[in-house]
């Protein structure tokens, strides 16, 4: 798949259709975000598979937004999985502060393998802008508490809330967190200087994510306390009545 992606990006760069391509580059054992501007750099292109499938992922959408803000009249390409594409679309169609514009973003997508889709419980592990790979079947979200009603499931997460270190990693890595001011840092809404923080800390974010989470799992990957944030967000979305549409979408994609 990497060769096919690299060939497409080289074509875009050579034709001058994009100023740069936001992707992942590997230097030895290290993989990090990189803006490719020359075809010769593409030999180091990575899909984020350092040891296993997708074990090295970053919020490329955030870097894309930064580049779009610095060069508002230029077009950039970006490497996307299914969740990355959902994040880009979310920012373009809903956000009022994003510098992203549909005419200045070229999506170059690839599909996640079945084992990664299952591990992430991703309902659509491939983007519409599919350049390489097959349309991997989606996975159904489930956990050990799936037999409980939403309120009971939320109560069962209490021990997870108590492990929170208040590092803000979940917020900082989120590709669709675009607020200019963060409610989680305001004394009036969330008590500060508490560790572990009160339930309102994680619950405020869960409510904020109810109708916007793209379930990429980067928050869980960044969390040093291993809190099941995606599951919490899904439960809160169900409680708020935002889960029905998402469930319908998951079923449609899985079919």
C-alpha positions as CSV (number, residue, x, y, z in Angstrom):
1,X,0.0,0.0,0.0
2,X,2.8,2.4,0.8
3,X,4.2,2.3,-2.7
4,X,0.8,3.1,-4.1
5,X,0.3,6.0,-1.7
6,X,3.9,7.3,-2.5
7,X,3.2,7.2,-6.2
8,X,0.0,9.2,-5.8
9,X,1.7,11.8,-3.7
10,X,4.6,12.1,-6.1
11,X,2.1,12.7,-8.9
12,X,0.4,15.5,-6.9
13,X,3.7,17.1,-6.0
14,X,5.2,16.9,-9.5
15,X,2.1,18.4,-11.1
16,X,2.1,21.2,-8.5
17,X,-1.4,20.3,-7.3
18,X,-0.3,20.4,-3.7
19,X,2.3,22.5,-1.9
20,X,3.1,19.7,0.5
21,X,1.8,16.4,1.8
22,X,1.1,15.9,5.5
23,X,2.0,12.3,6.4
24,X,4.4,10.2,8.5
25,X,8.1,9.8,7.8
26,X,10.4,7.2,9.2
27,X,14.0,7.9,10.3
28,X,15.6,4.7,11.4
29,X,13.4,3.4,14.2
30,X,11.5,6.6,14.6
31,X,8.3,7.6,12.9
32,X,6.9,11.2,13.2
33,X,4.6,13.6,11.4
34,X,6.3,15.3,8.4
35,X,5.3,17.7,5.6
36,X,6.7,16.2,2.3
37,X,7.5,18.8,-0.3
38,X,9.8,16.9,-2.6
39,X,9.3,13.5,-4.3
40,X,12.7,12.3,-3.1
41,X,11.5,12.3,0.5
42,X,8.8,9.8,-0.2
43,X,11.2,6.9,0.1
44,X,10.9,7.5,3.9
45,X,7.1,7.6,3.8
46,X,5.5,5.5,6.6
47,X,1.9,4.3,7.2
48,X,2.5,4.2,10.9
49,X,3.3,0.5,11.1
50,X,6.6,0.5,13.1
51,X,6.2,-3.0,14.7
52,X,2.5,-3.8,14.2
53,X,-0.3,-2.3,12.2
54,X,-1.0,1.3,13.1
55,X,1.1,1.3,16.3
56,X,2.4,4.7,15.6
57,X,-0.3,7.2,15.0
58,X,-0.5,11.0,15.3
59,X,-3.2,13.6,14.8
60,X,-2.2,14.5,11.2
61,X,-5.4,16.5,10.9
62,X,-4.0,18.9,13.6
63,X,-0.8,19.4,11.6
64,X,-2.8,19.9,8.4
65,X,-4.8,22.6,10.1
66,X,-1.6,24.4,11.2
67,X,-0.2,24.3,7.7
68,X,-3.5,25.5,6.2
69,X,-3.4,28.4,8.7
70,X,0.2,29.4,7.8
71,X,-0.4,29.1,4.1
72,X,-4.1,30.0,3.6
73,X,-3.9,30.1,-0.2
74,X,-2.1,26.9,-0.8
75,X,-3.4,23.3,-1.2
76,X,-2.1,20.4,0.9
77,X,-2.5,16.7,0.7
78,X,-2.9,14.6,3.8
79,X,-2.6,10.9,4.6
80,X,-5.9,9.6,6.0
81,X,-7.4,6.5,7.5
82,X,-11.2,6.3,7.9
83,X,-11.1,8.1,11.3
84,X,-8.8,10.8,9.9
85,X,-11.2,11.5,7.0
86,X,-14.1,11.8,9.4
87,X,-12.1,14.3,11.5
88,X,-11.3,16.4,8.4
89,X,-14.9,16.4,7.3
90,X,-16.0,17.3,10.8
91,X,-13.8,20.3,11.0
92,X,-14.8,21.5,7.5
93,X,-18.5,21.2,7.9
94,X,-19.1,22.1,11.6
95,X,-16.2,24.1,13.0
96,X,-16.3,27.9,12.8
97,X,-12.6,28.4,13.4
98,X,-10.8,25.8,11.2
99,X,-8.6,27.1,8.4
100,X,-9.4,24.0,6.3
101,X,-11.2,24.5,3.0
102,X,-12.5,21.7,0.8
103,X,-10.9,23.2,-2.3
104,X,-7.4,23.3,-0.6
105,X,-7.2,19.8,0.9
106,X,-6.5,16.6,-1.0
107,X,-7.2,13.4,0.9
108,X,-5.0,10.4,0.1
109,X,-6.5,7.5,2.0
110,X,-5.7,3.9,2.9
111,X,-7.6,1.2,4.8
112,X,-6.8,-0.3,8.1
113,X,-6.3,-4.1,8.3
114,X,-9.0,-6.2,10.0
115,X,-7.0,-6.7,13.2
116,X,-6.5,-2.9,13.7
117,X,-10.2,-2.3,12.9
118,X,-11.2,-4.8,15.5
119,X,-8.7,-3.5,18.1
120,X,-10.0,0.1,17.6
121,X,-13.7,-1.2,17.3
122,X,-13.9,1.1,14.2
123,X,-17.2,1.0,12.4
124,X,-15.6,2.4,9.1
125,X,-11.9,1.6,8.9
126,X,-11.5,3.0,5.4
127,X,-11.9,6.5,3.9
128,X,-14.1,7.4,1.0
129,X,-10.9,8.8,-0.6
130,X,-9.5,5.3,-0.7
131,X,-6.2,5.2,-2.7
132,X,-4.8,1.9,-1.4
133,X,-6.2,-1.2,0.3
134,X,-9.6,-2.8,0.5
135,X,-12.8,-1.8,2.3
136,X,-12.2,-3.6,5.5
137,X,-15.4,-4.7,7.3
138,X,-16.2,-2.5,10.2
139,X,-16.2,-3.8,13.8
140,X,-19.0,-3.5,16.3
141,X,-18.3,-1.5,19.4
142,X,-18.6,-3.6,22.6
143,X,-17.2,-3.9,26.1
144,X,-17.6,-6.0,29.2
145,X,-20.4,-3.7,30.3
146,X,-22.5,-3.8,27.2
147,X,-25.3,-5.7,28.9
148,X,-26.0,-2.8,31.3
149,X,-28.1,0.2,30.6
150,X,-26.2,3.5,29.9
151,X,-26.6,4.9,33.5
152,X,-25.3,1.7,35.0
153,X,-22.4,1.5,32.6
154,X,-21.5,5.1,33.4
155,X,-21.5,4.3,37.1
156,X,-19.2,1.4,36.4
157,X,-16.6,3.7,35.0
158,X,-16.2,5.5,38.4
159,X,-12.9,3.7,39.1
160,X,-11.6,4.8,35.7
161,X,-12.4,8.4,36.5
162,X,-10.5,8.2,39.8
163,X,-7.3,7.2,37.8
164,X,-7.3,10.4,35.8
165,X,-4.0,12.4,36.2
166,X,-5.5,15.6,34.6
167,X,-2.6,15.7,32.0
168,X,-4.9,17.0,29.3
169,X,-3.5,14.5,26.9
170,X,-6.9,13.4,25.7
171,X,-7.8,17.0,24.8
172,X,-4.4,17.9,23.3
173,X,-4.3,14.9,20.9
174,X,-7.9,15.1,19.8
175,X,-8.2,15.9,16.0
176,X,-11.6,17.6,16.4
177,X,-10.9,19.6,19.5
178,X,-11.0,23.1,18.0
179,X,-12.3,25.4,20.8
180,X,-10.4,28.7,21.3
181,X,-11.1,28.5,25.1
182,X,-11.3,25.2,26.9
183,X,-14.1,24.8,29.5
184,X,-12.0,22.1,31.2
185,X,-9.6,24.9,32.3
186,X,-12.2,27.3,33.8
187,X,-12.7,27.4,37.5
188,X,-16.4,28.2,37.1
189,X,-17.1,25.0,35.2
190,X,-14.5,22.6,36.4
191,X,-12.7,22.9,39.9
192,X,-9.0,23.3,39.3
193,X,-6.0,22.2,41.3
194,X,-7.5,18.8,42.2
195,X,-5.9,15.5,41.8
196,X,-7.5,13.2,41.0
197,X,-9.9,15.7,39.5
198,X,-13.6,15.7,40.2
199,X,-15.9,13.7,37.9
200,X,-16.8,16.9,36.2
201,X,-13.4,17.0,34.5
202,X,-13.8,13.9,32.3
203,X,-17.6,14.3,32.2
204,X,-17.4,17.8,30.8
205,X,-15.2,16.5,28.0
206,X,-17.4,13.5,27.4
207,X,-20.5,15.7,27.0
208,X,-18.4,18.0,24.7
209,X,-17.5,15.0,22.5
210,X,-21.0,13.4,22.4
211,X,-21.9,14.5,18.9
212,X,-18.4,15.1,17.5
213,X,-16.1,12.2,18.4
214,X,-14.8,10.3,15.3
215,X,-13.6,7.4,17.5
216,X,-10.1,7.4,16.3
217,X,-8.8,6.2,19.7
218,X,-5.9,8.7,19.9
219,X,-7.2,9.9,23.3
220,X,-7.0,6.3,24.7
221,X,-3.5,5.9,23.1
222,X,-2.3,9.1,24.8
223,X,-3.9,8.4,28.2
224,X,-1.2,7.3,30.7
225,X,-3.9,6.0,33.1
226,X,-5.4,3.7,30.4
227,X,-8.9,5.1,30.8
228,X,-11.4,3.7,28.2
229,X,-12.3,7.1,26.9
230,X,-14.0,5.9,23.7
231,X,-16.4,3.7,25.7
232,X,-17.2,6.6,28.0
233,X,-17.9,8.9,25.1
234,X,-20.2,6.4,23.5
235,X,-22.2,5.9,26.8
236,X,-22.6,9.6,27.3
237,X,-23.6,10.1,23.7
238,X,-26.3,7.5,24.2
239,X,-27.5,9.2,27.4
240,X,-27.7,12.5,25.6
241,X,-29.6,11.0,22.6
242,X,-26.7,11.4,20.2
243,X,-26.0,7.7,19.9
244,X,-28.9,6.7,17.7
245,X,-27.6,8.4,14.6
246,X,-24.1,7.2,15.2
247,X,-25.3,3.6,15.7
248,X,-27.3,3.8,12.5
249,X,-24.2,5.0,10.7
250,X,-22.1,2.2,12.1
251,X,-24.6,-0.4,11.0
252,X,-24.8,1.0,7.5
253,X,-21.0,1.0,7.1
254,X,-20.7,-2.4,8.6
255,X,-23.2,-3.7,6.1
